[in-house]
Amino acid sequence: MAVTVDNSLSGPGGTAPTAASLAATARTGTAALVAPERSVYSASRTLHGLGTIDIATGHHRANSTPRVEVALPPAPWHMRWYVYPPALQAAGFGADEVRWVARFGGYGLVLHETSGGNVGLRLQADGLAQAPLVPAQTGSAVSLSQWLRIEATSDGTDTVVRVYPGHAATGARVATWSGTGLQGSVTAELTAYRYRRGVLLQPGDNDADLPGTPVQDRQQQILVWDPDELPVYQDDGDYGQETVTAVERFQTEFGLVPVDGEIGPETAAALDLVVAEIQGDPLPPSTHISHLAVSDGAAIGSADTPLTSAATTLEASGDATVTPDFNVVTAVANVGVVGSAQVTKEVTVSASATVEVSDETRMSKDTTVLADTTVEVSGTAGVTESAGVAVDYAAGHISPPFEPVEDDLHVANDITVSGAGGEYRLTVTDGPLGVESVGRYKASDELNVADEGQLASQAGWRAHLGTHDDARYPVVHVNLAGSPELAGTIATRDCGDSLQVLNPPPWLPPRPIELLIQGYEERLNLYRWDVTFNASSGEPWIVGEAADGAAVGSAAAPDRADTAGSALALAIDDTETTLSVDTGSGPPWITSAEYPDDFPFDVVVDGAEVMRVASIVGDGFSAPQTLEVSRGVNGITKPHQPGVDVRLAQPMTTAL
């Protein structure tokens, strides 16, 4: 199941709903507000303690009555919202007094009050003078004048509406329209338009032929609206051409469609409202709506209670200053503590990351901020002691947009460094970001080094960072309200920490994406807990550590020297697990007989498929070596031709 829209439709009492306020209360998806002039957030009628949208009826259903619009997915679809209707019989005209509370394509869902004071349901075609569709109804009677949870669904063949009292899981009134399938893929509307059923006066009608005086009553309403109308016959009870012309002018004035000179349900409702407004009579009571959700998978159920915590703690170690400002806390520190003194901290990290526990004293500044407040943290950071954070795209941890950016923001292939009275220049000519491939990108730094002999290493490190061929992911948005299980992990993050994205989208390479956190923004309100990381590529910062005779790390660890050049000697298909590899220059691959503790490890073939090497036999001098491998470690399996490159998947890079 995927919830495509989830919005509380809430706001501070007495304020007007806006597009911005709807966006602020959206957990998922978008909802649009049309004709908001007759709506306001109400603090007197709340749900889960939140203000709801109070909708007063307008003159018609188009651009006069407020409505919230949302996209329905294709059938089967499910929509849930809350509505608080008034006691409808007391509102005007008995059982004929109704509220058009939703539209699904060409049908509206209409609420009326039964003689017993309970909810009645009809599907009404757009033409209000047409007979409504009466459902088969089962379940319990549900009274009006309370919060109703409406759950509507259609599989494209049948439509079912369940009305529950509030958040209850049982006791619903169930209405089924068999054979009336609402296909979806349309814009659904939540509204509260008021009209009377069974109203239709047409040219030629005369009170002499009708019970009561319905024509004269409507003529009198027209005269209240404009005393200059009906100048000849006034309110004579005869629906003649003068009345037709007056009704057409009224329909045109108030945007009613069609302009046909007939007094049907919508024109009658507009006359009722206009006269009440002119004479200062009580207006039709309003209706409240709240907590809208749409799903393309299964029924949604009752609305969740909102998040209420708006507290955050910023932690830093070492020499740090923490300065509070108005609802903003900025921490500047040598960030890198994973856990406090004598406390073990469990975190999810990449296979190549190192998790350490600091024995330094933790320094923290706690502050409680208002809901819907942005908390920003910035600071200098080292990566040697940083905690890794892993998030899983396939598990829904990351919200869109999540797209790589191919640019030259950090490219540098012509490096000049100076210091200690000397200067050193290093130019990278080959490779995907070398001068011969992309042109010359200059960078220069003046460094505080002990002697000029250190400049070559400094230039080499900067060239390594500047020619690493990897896309940037400048924004990674994690929705903690939707993935609360990540809260403990995300709480360990800070500037300079690694951020690993597991199971990336299918249109990207299947290997984990290694990033480095440069900064982040955290946003809390009643329904949202978002963390947006600003990140750069983390791969060039994954460096090796000399093993000093000890066994190396995991199969993917960056602590092995790469080959100087080796290639497949024989072609393989996409299932073979035995490789024949020829080393063209430099030492051959180690063998499992000589270095059994150094297996397995990962290689990449032809720059695409990662394989895990279980064993190697052969000296590599007299004949190619034989590698036994597991295929498709990164999700890619494909045939490979002789001569394609075979290299370590994660070769060792030596840092400064």
VENSUL-V59144 format. One record per residue. PHI is phi as a letter, one per 30 degrees, with the letter a starting at -180 (NA if undefined). Layout:
phi=PHI
phi=PHI
This chain:
phi=NA
phi=b
phi=d
phi=c
phi=b
phi=a
phi=b
phi=d
phi=h
phi=c
phi=a
phi=d
phi=e
phi=i
phi=c
phi=d
phi=d
phi=b
phi=d
phi=d
phi=d
phi=d
phi=d
phi=d
phi=c
phi=d
phi=d
phi=b
phi=i
phi=b
phi=b
phi=c
phi=c
phi=c
phi=h
phi=d
phi=e
phi=c
phi=b
phi=a
phi=d
phi=c
phi=c
phi=d
phi=b
phi=c
phi=b
phi=h
phi=i
phi=c
phi=d
phi=c
phi=d
phi=c
phi=c
phi=c
phi=d
phi=c
phi=d
phi=a
phi=d
phi=d
phi=c
phi=c
phi=c
phi=e
phi=a
phi=c
phi=c
phi=b
phi=d
phi=c
phi=d
phi=d
phi=d
phi=d
phi=b
phi=b
phi=b
phi=b
phi=a
phi=c
phi=b
phi=c
phi=d
phi=d
phi=d
phi=d
phi=d
phi=d
phi=d
phi=l
phi=b
phi=i
phi=d
phi=d
phi=d
phi=b
phi=b
phi=d
phi=c
phi=a
phi=b
phi=b
phi=i
phi=c
phi=b
phi=c
phi=c
phi=c
phi=c
phi=b
phi=c
phi=d
phi=d
phi=d
phi=i
phi=c
phi=d
phi=c
phi=b
phi=b
phi=c
phi=b
phi=d
phi=e
phi=d
phi=d
phi=d
phi=d
phi=d
phi=d
phi=d
phi=c
phi=d
phi=d
phi=c
phi=b
phi=i
phi=c
phi=d
phi=b
phi=d
phi=d
phi=h
phi=a
phi=d
phi=c
phi=c
phi=c
phi=c
phi=c
phi=a
phi=b
phi=c
phi=j
phi=c
phi=b
phi=b
phi=b
phi=b
phi=c
phi=c
phi=c
phi=d
phi=h
phi=d
phi=e
phi=c
phi=b
phi=i
phi=d
phi=c
phi=c
phi=c
phi=b
phi=c
phi=d
phi=i
phi=c
phi=c
phi=c
phi=d
phi=i
phi=h
phi=b
phi=d
phi=c
phi=b
phi=c
phi=a
phi=a
phi=d
phi=c
phi=a
phi=c
phi=d
phi=i
phi=c
phi=a
phi=c
phi=b
phi=e
phi=j
phi=d
phi=b
phi=e
phi=d
phi=c
phi=b
phi=d
phi=i
phi=b
phi=d
phi=d
phi=d
phi=e
phi=d
phi=d
phi=d
phi=d
phi=d
phi=d
phi=d
phi=d
phi=b
phi=d
phi=d
phi=d
phi=h
phi=d
phi=c
phi=c
phi=h
phi=c
phi=d
phi=i
phi=c
phi=d
phi=c
phi=d
phi=d
phi=d
phi=e
phi=d
phi=d
phi=d
phi=d
phi=d
phi=d
phi=d
phi=d
phi=e
phi=c
phi=i
phi=d
phi=b
phi=d
phi=d
phi=b
phi=i
phi=c
phi=c
phi=c
phi=e
phi=d
phi=d
phi=d
phi=d
phi=d
phi=d
phi=e
phi=d
phi=d
phi=d
phi=d
phi=d
phi=d
phi=d
phi=i
phi=d
phi=e
phi=d
phi=e
phi=d
phi=d
phi=b
phi=c
phi=b
phi=a
phi=h
phi=c
phi=b
phi=b
phi=b
phi=c
phi=b
phi=a
phi=e
phi=c
phi=i
phi=d
phi=d
phi=d
phi=d
phi=d
phi=d
phi=c
phi=d
phi=b
phi=c
phi=b
phi=b
phi=c
phi=b
phi=b
phi=b
phi=i
phi=d
phi=b
phi=b
phi=b
phi=c
phi=d
phi=b
phi=d
phi=h
phi=b
phi=b
phi=c
phi=c
phi=c
phi=a
phi=d
phi=d
phi=l
phi=d
phi=c
phi=b
phi=d
phi=e
phi=i
phi=b
phi=d
phi=c
phi=c
phi=b
phi=c
phi=b
phi=d
phi=d
phi=c
phi=d
phi=c
phi=c
phi=b
phi=c
phi=d
phi=c
phi=d
phi=d
phi=d
phi=c
phi=b
phi=b
phi=c
phi=b
phi=c
phi=c
phi=d
phi=e
phi=i
phi=c
phi=d
phi=c
phi=c
phi=b
phi=b
phi=l
phi=d
phi=a
phi=c
phi=c
phi=d
phi=c
phi=d
phi=d
phi=d
phi=b
phi=c
phi=b
phi=c
phi=d
phi=d
phi=d
phi=i
phi=d
phi=c
phi=c
phi=d
phi=d
phi=b
phi=b
phi=d
phi=c
phi=c
phi=b
phi=c
phi=e
phi=c
phi=d
phi=a
phi=b
phi=b
phi=c
phi=b
phi=b
phi=b
phi=l
phi=h
phi=i
phi=b
phi=b
phi=b
phi=b
phi=b
phi=c
phi=c
phi=c
phi=c
phi=j
phi=d
phi=c
phi=d
phi=e
phi=d
phi=c
phi=b
phi=j
phi=c
phi=b
phi=d
phi=b
phi=b
phi=b
phi=c
phi=c
phi=c
phi=c
phi=d
phi=a
phi=d
phi=d
phi=d
phi=d
phi=d
phi=d
phi=d
phi=d
phi=d
phi=d
phi=d
phi=d
phi=d
phi=d
phi=d
phi=c
phi=d
phi=d
phi=a
phi=d
phi=c
phi=b
phi=d
phi=b
phi=b
phi=c
phi=c
phi=c
phi=d
phi=d
phi=d
phi=b
phi=d
phi=d
phi=d
phi=e
phi=d
phi=d
phi=d
phi=d
phi=d
phi=d
phi=a
phi=e
phi=j
phi=d
phi=d
phi=b
phi=c
phi=c
phi=d
phi=h
phi=d
phi=e
phi=d
phi=d
phi=c
phi=e
phi=d
phi=d
phi=e
phi=c
phi=c
phi=b
phi=b
phi=d
phi=c
phi=l
phi=a
phi=b
phi=c
phi=b
phi=b
phi=b
phi=d
phi=b
phi=b
phi=b
phi=c
phi=b
phi=c
phi=c
phi=c
phi=b
phi=b
phi=d
phi=c
phi=d
phi=d
phi=c
phi=d
phi=b
phi=c
phi=b
phi=e
phi=d
phi=h
phi=i
phi=d
phi=d
phi=d
phi=d
phi=d
phi=d
phi=c
phi=d
phi=d
phi=b
phi=b
phi=d
phi=d
phi=d
phi=d
phi=l
phi=b
phi=b
phi=d
phi=d
phi=b
phi=d
phi=b
phi=d
phi=d
phi=b
phi=d
phi=c
phi=c
phi=c
phi=c
phi=b
phi=c
phi=c
phi=d
phi=b
phi=i
phi=d
phi=d
phi=d
phi=d
phi=c
phi=d
phi=d
phi=d
phi=b
phi=d
phi=d
phi=c
phi=c
phi=d
phi=a
phi=c
phi=b
phi=c
phi=c
phi=h
phi=i
phi=b
phi=c
phi=c
phi=b
phi=c
phi=d
phi=c
phi=a
phi=b
phi=b
phi=j
phi=d
phi=i
phi=c
phi=d
phi=a
phi=e
phi=d
phi=c
phi=c
phi=c
phi=b
phi=c
phi=c
phi=i
phi=e
phi=c
phi=j
phi=c
phi=b
phi=a
phi=d
phi=b
phi=c
phi=e
phi=j
phi=d
phi=d
phi=b
phi=b
phi=d
phi=d
phi=b
phi=d
phi=d
phi=c
phi=c
phi=d
phi=d
